[in-house]
Amino acid sequence: MSLLLYNIFLILYRALLGLIAPWNSKARRWIIGRKDLFSSLVKAFRENQEPVIWMHLASLGEFEQGRPLLEKIKVAHPECRILLTFFSPSGYEAARGYNGADYIFYLPMDSPQSARKFLDIVQPKMVIWVKYEFWYYFLTQMQKRKIPVILVSGIFRDSQPFFKWYGNLHRHMLHCFHHLFVQNDTSVDLLATAGITQVTLAGDTRYDRVIEIAEKFLPIAPIERFIGSSRVIVAGSTWPEDEEELDHYANTHPGLKFIIAPHELSDAHLKEIEQLFRHTIRYSQWLDLPEEEKLKLNGKNVLIIDNIGMLSRLYHYATIAFVGGGFGEDGIHNILEAAVYGKPVVFGPVYDKYAEAIGLVEKGGAFPVGNALELERKIDQLLTDPAFYEEASGIAREFVWKNQGASKIILDHIEANRLLTN
C-alpha cells in the first residue's frame, strides 16, 4: 500500500462512518466520542507534570489483554500517569470505569496533524500498543520524536500486508517500534523475513489476565439460584450464527441449563434470541422476580445475560463452554476465559487466526465443530463420557496455567532497557 492509498483509505473510512451513523449506533458513538477530543485532552493534561505511559487498544479484547502488564507497570512505577486510548466504542465504554488509568480517551483519527497535536499534548514517556492496529502517522511521528513504542501480544500471519510485495508502508510501520513482543515462533520467523529483528517471543498476556480473574473469583448468587443442581452450557460472546447452531439442542434438552451471553446487546438481538430459544428469561428480569415467582419458573432453562462484564465469571459455572464467533467470518472470541477454570471449550470452525485455540485443540481441551449436528454430538460426548470429560477439563486448565508469564517478560525488558527511567 502506498501512502496515497493509505490517505484515501482514511478519508473513505471517515466518510463511510458519517454516512451510516444515523442508522448504526456504533458508528454514531465513534463519531460523537471524538467530538471536541483535543479540547478535552488539553484540559486533562494541562496541569500534569508526571511522566505519562500511553497504552493504545483497539477494543475490549485488547483492553483485557493489556491490563496485566499495565497493572504490573503501575506497581513498579507509581510516579507515572496512565493514559488509555481506544479505537472502538465498545472498548472505550467498557473501560470508562476502570480506576487503573488516569486518563481514558478515544484515539483521534490518524493524520499528520492529529498525530503531532496529540503527542504535543500528551508527551508520553513510553507507548504500548496491544496486538493490533498500525497507524502510520502516529508511529512515524513517535519514531521521529524518539519515543519508545512497544507492541505486546502481537501475532503475525503470512497473509498480512507486512509480508507482501506491496507492503512497504506496513513494513515501515514495523520499523517504528522499539521492540515487538509476539505470541508464537511463526511471528518471530515472519518478522525476520521483513528485516524486523527487535522481537521477543513472550507469549500472550491474556493468560496472565484470565488467571488473575480466576484467582479473584467472586460468586454470583442469582446465577447459582438459576442453575440449581443442573449441568450448564455457558455460551459466551455469541453472534446470531452461533445461536442458530445451538438453539435446537437447548430446546430439546429442558433438563440442562443454558446461559447465553451475546456479543451484541441491542434489544432487537435479545428479542431474536428469545424467538430462537423457547424457554428463556433475561437476567435483568430474573433479578427482579420475587423468590416465590422464581420457584414457578422451573420450565425456563435459558438465561439471557443482558449486561456487560459478567462473562469471565460466568464460565466458572459451566459444565461445558461454547465460545461464539466461530460460525462467522471474523473468528472466535476469547476461549481462555473458560479454559482457565478447566472447562472443555466448543466453538465453530473459524479459529485458524488464534494461536491459543489451535494449541488447545491440538492438546485435546477444545473442540471445533462445523455445524449444529457436530455441536450436539460433541456436547453429548462430553456429558455422557466422564473419563473423556475429565481429561479434556484437565488439559484446558493446565494449558492456561503453563502459558502464563508474558507480562513479566515485557516488564523485565522495560526495566532492563530503562525505558521509563532515562
N, C-alpha and C positions, 0 to 999 in steps of 0.2 A: 504494500500500500504506500502510495506517495503522500507527501504532506498535503498536497492539494486535495486528494481524495479524502484524507482524514478530516480536513476542514469542511468539505462538503457533507461528510457524514455527520459532523457536529451540528451543522445548520439544519439538515433534514431531520435529525433526531429531535431537536428542539421544536421545529415546526410541526412535526407529527404529534408530539405531546400536546401542543397547543390546539391542534385540530380535534383530537379525541377527548380532551379534558372535560368538555360539557357532558359527555356520556360515560367517561371512565374515571372512577373515583381515585384510583391510584395515580393516574396521570395528573388529575386535578390537584391532589395532595403534593405531588412532586413539584408542581409549579408554585403553588401557594407557599410551600415551605421555603422556597428560595427568594420570596419577595422581601425586599429590604434586608437581604442577608448581610451585606457588607456593613450596613449601618449597625446591625446587631453585633457583628464581630468587633467593630471599633469600640462600641460601648462596653463589651465584655472584657476586652483586653487593654483598655485604656490605662488602668491602674496596675496592671500586672508587672512585677519586677522579677518573677521567678522563672527558671528555665522551663520550657514547655516541651513535652513529649506529645507528638501528634500521631494518633493511630487512625488510619482510614480503613473503612469496612464497607463492602458493597451492601450488605443487608444483614438480617437477623442471624443467619447461619454463621457468617464471618464474625459477628459480634461474639457469639458463644465460643468461636474458635480463638479469638484474640484475648478473651478475658483472663485465662490462667496466666498468660505471660504478662499482661498488663498489671495484674494484681501482685505478681512477684516483683515487678519493677517498682511499683508503688511502695512496697515494703522496703526495698533496697535503697530507694531514692525518694524519701518523703518530701524532700525540698522541691521536687518537680511538680508542675501542674500538668494535668492530663486533659488533652483535647481529643474528642472522638468526632469524626465526620462520617456521614453515611451518604450513599448514593440513592438508596431505596427508601421510600416512606415506611415500609414495614419494619426495617431495621431501626430507623430513627424513632419511630413511635414506640417500639418495644423498649428502647434504651433510655427514654427520657427520664425515667425514674431511677436510673442507675446512679448510686451515690459514689461509685468508684472513679468517676470522672468529674473534673472541674468545669468542663465546657462540652456541650454536645450540640453539633450543628449539622446541617446538610453541607455536602461538598458543592461548591459552585461549579457550574458547567465549565468544562475545560476551554481555555483560550489564553493567548499570551497575556492579555490584560488581567484576567481573573487570577491567573497563577501569580503574577507579580504582586497584585494588590493583596491577595490572601496571605502570601508569605511576608509581605511588608508589615501586615497587621499582627500576625501570629508569631513570627520569628521563632520557629521551632528549633530546639537544640538537636533533636533526633526525630526521625519519622519512621513509622512502622506501617506497612501495608500488608493486609492479610489476604493471602491466597490468590485473589483475582483482582481485576481492574488495572489497566495500564493507561494512564492519561498522559499524553505526550508532553504538553506544555508544563504541567506540574512537575513531571520528572526531570525534564531538561532544565527548568528553572532552579530546581533544588540542586542538581548537579553543578550548575553554574555558580551557585552560592556556596558550594562545598558543604551542604547539609547532608549528613549520613542518612541514607534511606535503606531500610532492610525489608525484605519480603519474607513473611513467615508462612509456613504450611503450604508452600507453593507446590503445584503439581502440573507437569507438562506432558503433552502428547504430541506425537509427530504430525498430527493433523492440524496443529495450530500454525498460524502465520509466521511465528518466530522461526520456523524451520522450513519455510518455503522460499522459492526463488524471489517472490515478490515481497518478502518480509523484512526488507532493510529498515524501515521505520520501526517496526516492532523489535528488531534486534537492537537497534539503538536505545530503545527504552530499557532493555535488559541491562545494557552497559551503564545506565544511570544509577543502578543500585550498588550501594557499598557492599552488600552481601545478600545472598539468597539462601534461605533455609527451606529445603524441599522434603517431600514426603517419601520418595522412593528412589531406587537406583536408576530407574528408567529416566527420571527427570534429570538426574546428575549427568547421565550419558548424553541425553539430548542437548542439554545446555552446553556441554563441551563441544558438540559439533557446531554450535553457533559462536564459539570462541568465548563462552562465559565460564570462567573458572573460579570466580569468587562464590563458591557454592559449598554448602554443608548438608549432608543427609542427616536431618534431625528428627524426621517423623512428623506426626500431626498433633498439634496442641489440643485438638478436640479430645484426645484420650485423657489428657490431664483434666480437662473441664468436666467430662462425664463422671470421672472417678470422684472429683470434688463434690459434685452434686449427689452422687450415690452415698458418699460418706456422711453427708449432711441431711440425709433424707428425713422428712417430717411427714407423718401420716396425714391422710386426707379423710377425715371421718365420714363425710357424705358419700364418698366413693366406696368406702368399706361397707356402709349401710346398704348401698345399692347392690353390691356384689354378693354379700352374704357368704355362703359357703360354696358358691358356684365357681366353676372354672371360667376363665375370662380370656377373650381375644381383645387386645388393645390395638386398634387401627389408628396409627398416628400420621399426621400431615397428609391426609388423603385428598385426592382430586376426584372429580366425577368418574373418571375412567377406573379408578381403584374401587370406588364404592359400587359401581355396576358389576364388578367381578365378585364382590363379597356379599351382596345383598341376598342372593339365593341361599347361601349357607346359613346366614343369620335367620332368615325367615323360616327355614326348615329345621332349625335346632333351637327350639324355645328353652331347652334346659341349660344352654350356655348363655353367658352374659357377654355382651359386646359393648365396648367403649370406643366411640368414634370421635377423633379429634381432627376435624377437617382443616386443611390449609387455609381455605377461604371461608370467612365467617359472615359473609353477607346473608341477609335474611332470605334472599332468593335461593341461595345454595342450601341453606339449612332446610328450607321447605322441600327442595329436591331430594335431600336425604330422607326426610320424613315420608316422601312418596315411595322411595325405593324400599325402605325397611318398614315392616308392618307395625312393629310394636315398640315405638320409640317414645322417649321423653327427653327434653332438653335439660341440661344440667341446671340452668337457672330456674326452671320450673320445679325440678326435683328439690332444690334448696328451699323453695317457698312452700312446699306441701307440708301440712301438719303431719305429725307422726302417724295418726290413725289413717290418714289418706295414703301414706306410703305403704301401709300394710295391704291396701286394696289393689295395689299395682303389681301384683306378682306376675301378671302377664306381660309386663314391659321388660323386654330383655335387651334393649338397645338404648344406651345413654349417649346422647349427642353433646359433646363439650362445646359450648358456645362462648368461650372466653379464651384469652391468650395467656400462656405462662405456666400451665399445669402439666404439659405433656411429658416432660422429663421425669416427673414424679409418677405419672400415671403408669408408665412402663413397669414400675415396681410391682404393680398388682396383676400384671399379665401372666397368664399361663403360656400364651404364645403371642408374639408381637408381629403385627403386619405393618410394614412401613410403606407409606404411599409414595407416589411419583414414578414408580417403575413401569406403569402402564401408559405413561405419557412420553413425550419426546425428550423432555429435559432430564429424566432420570430420578433416582430415589433420593429421599431426604436422609436425615442422619440416623443410621442404624445403630450407632454406638450408644445412644441414649437408652436403648433397650438391652443391648448385649451386655452392658456393664452390670446389669442385675442378674445375668445368667439366664436370659430369655432367648429361646430359639427365635430367629427372625425370618419371616417370609416376605417376599416382595416380588414385583413384576420383573419382566425380562430386561428392562433398560437400566443397567447398572455398570456398564463397562468403563465409565469415566471415574469410578470411585474405588480407589485402591483398597479401602477398608472393606468394602463389600466383596471385592474379588478375593481378598485374603481370607475373609471369614467363610465364604462359600467353599474355597479350597480346603479349609480346615474341617468343615462339616458342622459349623454352627449357624449357618444361614442357608436359605433355600430359595432360589429364584423359580418362579412359575410363569408359564406362558399364557394361561387362560384360567377361567373360573373352575373348570374341571380339575386341572392340575392343582390349583389352590386348595380345593376341597379335599383332594386325595392327600396332600401333604399335611393339612391340618388334622385329618383323621388319623394319619400315621403317627403324628406326634402325640395325639390324645389317647391312642389305644396301645401304643408300644412303650411301656415305661422305660425299658433299657435304652431304646433309641432316643427318647426324650431326655433322659438324664445325661446321656453322652453329649448331645447337642447343647444342652444347658451349660455343662461344664466347659465345653470348648468355647462357647461365646464369652463367658466371664473371663476365662484365662486369656483369651485373645486380647481383650481390652487391657487388662492389668499388665500384661507383658509388654505392651507398646507405649506405656507412659514415659514421660521424661523429656519431651521436646522443649517444653518451656524452660527447663533448667539449662539445656544445651544452648539455647539462644541467649538467655541471661548471662551465662558464663562468657559468651563471645562479647556481649556488650561491655561487660566489666573488664575482660582481658584487653580489649581494644580501647578502653577508656572513652567510649562514645558519649558518655554523659558527664565526664569529668575533665575533658580537655578544654 
